[in-house]
Amino acid sequence: MLKELSLVVFIVVILLSVMTFIYTRVLKPSIATQLRIWLIPGIYLTNLFSYMFGRIGGVPMGVIQTASYLILLIVVVGLNFKVVGRRIVKPINLSITQLSNCTANIDKVSDQINTSSEQLARGTLEQASSIEETSASLQEMSSMASKNASHVSQVNKLMIASKESVNQGQAAIERVNDSMKNIKESSYETAKIIKTIDEIAFQTNLLALNAAVEAARAGDAGKGFAVVAEEVRSLAQRCTSAARNTSELIQKSVMNAESGVTVAVDTLITMGAIAENANKIADLVHSIDKAIEHQARGIENINISITQLNKLTTHNAQTAEKSASGYRALSQQTQSLTAVVQILDNLAFGKTT
């Protein structure tokens, strides 16, 4: 029995020695110092109690001393466990508190970031929808601008053709004006010739009259000559009448020619004004054509920019959605970390769930 007890005590002493070595070498050097402070007085007290109990009870000194050493080691190691527990639990408690605060802050920040990301995603989607509508409107405007540019180009071609027609009409009126001037001058020359014919007829009439007078004086000898003189006089009167009628017609022609010249001049002035206005309109239409063409290119560039912005907004929306998913995963990890902190807190303070 004594041998078995000694073997058990020996094993316990070995285990306690190993544990003491671990605590003194692995944990902190100050624990070894504390152990020596408690162990040296304990050895003396154990020897004293062993001697006293051996004297009083008659128990062998080896058994009493072994049991006393065992009790001493258990007490000393228990005290060291208590000290070590106090020294470990306090930093662990502080670390758990700090870790709990950090997880709470992370959870709060992750919630805020998650909310902001969701709002950003919704705003980005709304912006993408607005940009898509704007892009459709710009495409419609671009189509209308292209049609207007085509119409203005056709109008510009028509104005150029009208300008050429006006120029041709102006040239034709100038030629008509020149012709009317020539007709007027020819009428003046013809009037002079008719006047000369009228004067010749008048002189011929006088000569025929004188011949008739002389034939009358000659009597029967001058009758034949009188008949000829009468015929000449009749022809002279007819020439005078024809010359007078022709002169009147020529005067009317001259008046009509002058009126035609005046009308031609007025028409030429009007056509000049029309040509000038047509030139101005052609210049304006050309400027409008260039402006609409420039506007169409600008709208096309804006449409391209809107398309690129739409792609960028869609990419931002996808990125915001991915960020929101990441923040939700971070929130889940934070909740898991909070659960681990709670478990450590329960272990440190002896709480039960």
C-alpha positions as CSV (number, residue, x, y, z in Angstrom):
1,M,0.0,0.0,0.0
2,L,2.8,2.4,0.9
3,K,4.6,1.6,-2.4
4,E,1.4,2.3,-4.4
5,L,0.9,5.5,-2.6
6,S,4.5,6.5,-3.2
7,L,4.1,5.7,-6.9
8,V,1.0,7.8,-7.2
9,V,2.7,10.7,-5.3
10,F,5.7,10.4,-7.6
11,I,3.6,10.6,-10.7
12,V,1.6,13.5,-9.4
13,V,4.9,15.3,-8.5
14,I,6.2,14.6,-12.0
15,L,3.1,16.1,-13.6
16,L,3.1,19.1,-11.3
17,S,6.8,19.6,-12.0
18,V,6.1,19.5,-15.8
19,M,3.2,22.0,-15.4
20,T,5.3,24.2,-13.2
21,F,8.1,24.1,-15.8
22,I,5.6,25.1,-18.5
23,Y,4.2,28.0,-16.5
24,T,7.6,29.2,-15.4
25,R,9.4,28.8,-18.8
26,V,6.7,29.4,-21.3
27,L,4.4,32.0,-19.8
28,K,6.4,34.5,-17.7
29,P,9.6,34.5,-15.7
30,S,7.8,36.4,-12.9
31,I,5.7,33.3,-12.3
32,A,8.8,31.3,-11.4
33,T,9.8,33.9,-8.9
34,Q,6.3,33.9,-7.4
35,L,6.5,30.1,-7.2
36,R,9.8,30.1,-5.3
37,I,8.4,32.7,-2.9
38,W,5.5,30.4,-2.1
39,L,7.4,27.1,-2.3
40,I,10.4,27.8,0.0
41,P,8.4,28.8,3.1
42,G,6.0,26.0,2.3
43,I,8.7,23.4,2.4
44,Y,9.8,24.4,5.8
45,L,6.2,24.4,7.1
46,T,5.7,21.0,5.5
47,N,8.7,19.6,7.3
48,L,7.5,21.1,10.5
49,F,4.0,19.6,10.2
50,S,5.4,16.3,9.1
51,Y,7.6,16.1,12.2
52,M,4.7,17.1,14.4
53,F,2.2,14.6,12.9
54,G,4.9,11.9,13.0
55,R,5.5,12.4,16.6
56,I,1.8,12.6,17.5
57,G,0.2,9.9,15.3
58,G,3.0,7.4,14.9
59,V,2.6,7.5,11.1
60,P,5.9,6.9,9.2
61,M,7.7,10.1,8.5
62,G,8.1,9.3,4.8
63,V,4.4,9.0,4.2
64,I,3.5,12.1,6.1
65,Q,6.3,14.1,4.3
66,T,5.2,12.8,0.9
67,A,1.6,13.7,1.5
68,S,2.6,17.1,2.9
69,Y,4.7,17.8,-0.2
70,L,1.8,16.7,-2.4
71,I,-0.6,19.0,-0.6
72,L,2.0,21.8,-0.8
73,L,2.5,21.4,-4.5
74,I,-1.3,21.3,-5.1
75,V,-1.7,24.5,-3.1
76,V,1.2,26.3,-4.7
77,V,0.2,25.3,-8.2
78,G,-3.4,26.3,-7.5
79,L,-2.3,29.7,-6.3
80,N,-0.2,30.1,-9.4
81,F,-3.1,29.1,-11.6
82,K,-5.2,31.8,-9.9
83,V,-2.5,34.4,-10.4
84,V,-1.9,33.4,-14.0
85,G,-5.7,33.4,-14.6
86,R,-5.9,36.9,-13.2
87,R,-3.0,38.1,-15.4
88,I,-4.4,36.4,-18.5
89,V,-8.0,37.2,-18.1
90,K,-7.5,40.9,-17.6
91,P,-5.7,41.4,-21.0
92,I,-8.1,39.0,-22.6
93,N,-11.0,41.0,-21.2
94,L,-9.5,44.2,-22.5
95,S,-8.8,42.7,-25.9
96,I,-12.4,41.3,-26.0
97,T,-13.7,44.7,-25.1
98,Q,-11.6,46.4,-27.8
99,L,-12.5,43.7,-30.3
100,S,-16.2,44.0,-29.5
101,N,-16.0,47.8,-30.0
102,C,-14.2,47.3,-33.3
103,T,-16.7,44.8,-34.5
104,A,-19.6,47.2,-33.5
105,N,-17.9,50.0,-35.4
106,I,-17.2,47.8,-38.4
107,D,-20.8,46.6,-38.4
108,K,-22.1,50.2,-38.2
109,V,-19.7,51.4,-40.9
110,S,-20.6,48.4,-43.1
111,D,-24.3,49.2,-42.7
112,Q,-23.7,52.8,-43.7
113,I,-21.6,51.8,-46.7
114,N,-24.2,49.2,-47.6
115,T,-27.0,51.8,-47.5
116,S,-24.9,54.3,-49.4
117,S,-24.0,51.7,-52.0
118,E,-27.7,50.7,-52.5
119,Q,-28.6,54.4,-52.8
120,L,-25.8,54.9,-55.3
121,A,-26.9,51.8,-57.3
122,R,-30.5,53.1,-57.4
123,G,-29.4,56.6,-58.3
124,T,-27.1,55.2,-61.0
125,L,-29.9,53.1,-62.4
126,E,-32.2,56.1,-62.5
127,Q,-29.4,58.2,-64.1
128,A,-28.9,55.4,-66.7
129,S,-32.6,55.5,-67.5
130,S,-32.6,59.2,-67.9
131,I,-29.5,59.1,-70.1
132,E,-31.1,56.4,-72.2
133,E,-34.2,58.6,-72.7
134,T,-31.9,61.6,-73.5
135,S,-30.0,59.5,-76.0
136,A,-33.3,58.5,-77.7
137,S,-34.3,62.1,-77.8
138,L,-31.0,63.1,-79.3
139,Q,-31.2,60.4,-81.8
140,E,-34.6,61.7,-82.9
141,M,-33.2,65.2,-83.0
142,S,-30.3,64.0,-85.0
143,S,-32.7,62.3,-87.5
144,M,-34.7,65.5,-87.8
145,A,-31.6,67.6,-88.2
146,S,-30.5,65.3,-91.0
147,K,-33.8,65.6,-92.7
148,N,-33.8,69.4,-92.3
149,A,-30.2,69.5,-93.7
150,S,-31.4,67.4,-96.7
151,H,-34.4,69.8,-97.2
152,V,-32.2,72.9,-96.9
153,S,-29.7,71.4,-99.3
154,Q,-32.5,70.9,-101.8
155,V,-33.7,74.4,-101.2
156,N,-30.2,75.7,-101.7
157,K,-30.0,73.9,-105.0
158,L,-33.3,75.4,-106.0
159,M,-32.2,78.8,-105.0
160,I,-29.0,78.4,-107.0
161,A,-31.2,77.4,-110.0
162,S,-33.5,80.3,-109.4
163,K,-30.6,82.6,-109.2
164,E,-29.3,81.4,-112.5
165,S,-32.8,81.8,-114.0
166,V,-33.0,85.4,-112.6
167,N,-29.6,86.2,-114.1
168,Q,-30.7,84.8,-117.4
169,G,-34.0,86.7,-117.2
170,Q,-32.1,89.9,-116.4
171,A,-29.8,89.3,-119.4
172,A,-32.8,88.7,-121.6
173,I,-34.5,91.9,-120.4
174,E,-31.2,93.8,-121.1
175,R,-31.3,92.4,-124.6
176,V,-35.0,93.4,-124.9
177,N,-34.1,96.9,-123.7
178,D,-31.3,97.1,-126.3
179,S,-33.7,95.9,-129.0
180,M,-36.3,98.5,-127.9
181,K,-33.6,101.2,-128.1
182,N,-32.7,100.1,-131.5
183,I,-36.4,100.1,-132.6
184,K,-36.7,103.6,-131.2
185,E,-33.7,104.8,-133.1
186,S,-35.0,103.0,-136.3
187,S,-38.4,104.7,-135.8
188,Y,-36.7,108.1,-135.5
189,E,-34.8,107.4,-138.8
190,T,-38.0,106.1,-140.5
191,A,-39.8,109.2,-139.3
192,K,-37.1,111.4,-140.9
193,I,-37.4,109.5,-144.2
194,I,-41.2,109.8,-144.1
195,K,-40.9,113.5,-143.5
196,T,-38.6,113.8,-146.5
197,I,-41.1,111.8,-148.6
198,D,-43.9,114.2,-147.4
199,E,-41.8,117.2,-148.4
200,I,-41.1,115.6,-151.8
201,A,-44.8,114.9,-152.3
202,F,-45.6,118.5,-151.3
203,Q,-43.1,119.8,-153.8
204,T,-44.4,117.4,-156.4
205,N,-47.9,118.7,-155.7
206,L,-46.8,122.3,-156.2
207,L,-45.0,121.4,-159.4
208,A,-48.2,119.6,-160.7
209,L,-50.3,122.6,-159.8
210,N,-47.9,124.9,-161.7
211,A,-47.9,122.5,-164.6
212,A,-51.7,122.5,-164.7
213,V,-51.7,126.3,-164.6
214,E,-49.3,126.4,-167.5
215,A,-51.3,123.8,-169.4
216,A,-54.4,125.9,-169.0
217,R,-52.6,128.9,-170.4
218,A,-51.5,126.8,-173.4
219,G,-55.0,126.0,-174.3
220,D,-55.7,123.0,-176.4
221,A,-52.0,122.3,-176.9
222,G,-51.6,121.8,-173.2
223,K,-54.5,119.5,-172.5
224,G,-52.5,116.3,-172.6
225,F,-49.9,117.8,-170.4
226,A,-52.7,119.0,-168.0
227,V,-54.0,115.4,-167.7
228,V,-50.5,114.2,-166.8
229,A,-50.1,117.0,-164.4
230,E,-53.4,116.1,-162.7
231,E,-52.3,112.5,-162.4
232,V,-49.0,113.6,-160.9
233,R,-50.8,115.9,-158.5
234,S,-53.1,113.0,-157.5
235,L,-50.2,110.8,-156.9
236,A,-48.5,113.5,-154.8
237,Q,-51.6,113.9,-152.7
238,R,-51.8,110.2,-152.2
239,C,-48.1,110.1,-151.2
240,T,-48.7,113.0,-148.8
241,S,-51.7,111.2,-147.2
242,A,-49.7,107.9,-147.0
243,A,-46.7,109.7,-145.6
244,R,-48.9,111.4,-143.0
245,N,-50.5,108.1,-142.0
246,T,-47.2,106.4,-141.9
247,S,-45.8,109.3,-139.8
248,E,-48.6,108.9,-137.3
249,L,-48.0,105.1,-137.1
250,I,-44.3,105.7,-136.7
251,Q,-45.0,108.3,-134.0
252,K,-47.2,105.7,-132.2
253,S,-44.4,103.1,-132.7
254,V,-41.9,105.6,-131.2
255,M,-44.2,106.3,-128.3
256,N,-44.7,102.5,-127.8
257,A,-41.0,102.0,-128.1
258,E,-40.3,104.7,-125.5
259,S,-42.9,103.1,-123.2
260,G,-41.4,99.7,-123.9
261,V,-38.0,101.0,-123.0
262,T,-39.3,102.5,-119.8
263,V,-41.0,99.3,-118.9
264,A,-37.9,97.4,-119.8
265,V,-35.8,99.7,-117.6
266,D,-38.3,99.3,-114.7
267,T,-38.4,95.5,-115.3
268,L,-34.6,95.5,-115.4
269,I,-34.4,97.4,-112.1
270,T,-37.0,95.0,-110.6
271,M,-35.1,92.0,-111.9
272,G,-31.9,93.4,-110.5
273,A,-33.5,93.8,-107.1
274,I,-34.9,90.3,-107.4
275,A,-31.5,89.0,-108.4
276,E,-29.9,90.8,-105.4
277,N,-32.5,89.4,-103.0
278,A,-32.1,86.0,-104.6
279,N,-28.4,86.2,-104.0
280,K,-28.9,87.2,-100.4
281,I,-31.4,84.4,-99.9
282,A,-29.0,82.0,-101.5
283,D,-26.3,83.1,-99.2
284,L,-28.6,82.8,-96.2
285,V,-29.8,79.4,-97.2
286,H,-26.1,78.3,-97.7
287,S,-25.3,79.6,-94.3
288,I,-28.3,77.8,-92.8
289,D,-27.2,74.7,-94.6
290,K,-23.7,74.9,-93.1
291,A,-25.2,75.7,-89.7
292,I,-27.5,72.7,-89.8
293,E,-24.7,70.5,-91.0
294,H,-22.6,71.7,-88.1
295,Q,-25.5,71.2,-85.7
296,A,-26.0,67.7,-87.0
297,R,-22.3,66.9,-86.4
298,G,-22.6,68.4,-82.9
299,I,-25.7,66.4,-82.1
300,E,-24.0,63.3,-83.4
301,N,-21.0,64.0,-81.2
302,I,-23.3,64.5,-78.2
303,N,-25.1,61.3,-79.0
304,I,-21.8,59.5,-79.0
305,S,-20.8,61.0,-75.7
306,I,-24.2,60.1,-74.2
307,T,-23.8,56.5,-75.4
308,Q,-20.3,56.4,-73.8
309,L,-21.8,58.0,-70.6
310,N,-24.6,55.4,-70.7
311,K,-22.0,52.6,-70.8
312,L,-20.0,54.2,-68.0
313,T,-23.2,54.6,-65.9
314,T,-24.2,51.0,-66.5
315,H,-20.7,49.9,-65.5
316,N,-20.9,52.1,-62.3
317,A,-24.3,50.6,-61.5
318,Q,-22.8,47.1,-61.8
319,T,-19.8,48.1,-59.7
320,A,-22.1,49.6,-57.0
321,E,-24.1,46.4,-57.0
322,K,-21.0,44.4,-56.6
323,S,-19.8,46.7,-53.8
324,A,-23.2,46.3,-52.1
325,S,-22.8,42.5,-52.3
326,G,-19.3,42.8,-50.9
327,Y,-20.5,45.0,-48.1
328,R,-23.3,42.5,-47.3
329,A,-20.7,39.8,-47.2
330,L,-18.6,42.0,-44.9
331,S,-21.6,42.5,-42.7
332,Q,-22.1,38.7,-42.5
333,Q,-18.4,38.3,-41.5
334,T,-18.8,41.0,-38.9
335,Q,-21.7,39.2,-37.4
336,S,-19.7,36.0,-37.3
337,L,-16.8,37.9,-35.7
338,T,-19.3,39.3,-33.1
339,A,-20.4,35.8,-32.4
340,V,-16.8,34.7,-31.8
341,V,-16.3,37.7,-29.5
342,Q,-19.4,36.7,-27.6
343,I,-18.0,33.2,-27.2
344,L,-14.7,34.5,-25.9
345,D,-16.5,36.8,-23.6
346,N,-18.5,33.9,-22.2
347,L,-15.3,31.9,-21.7
348,A,-13.4,34.7,-20.1
349,F,-16.2,35.7,-17.6
350,G,-17.6,32.2,-17.1
351,K,-21.0,33.1,-18.7
352,T,-23.2,30.4,-20.2
353,T,-25.4,30.7,-23.2
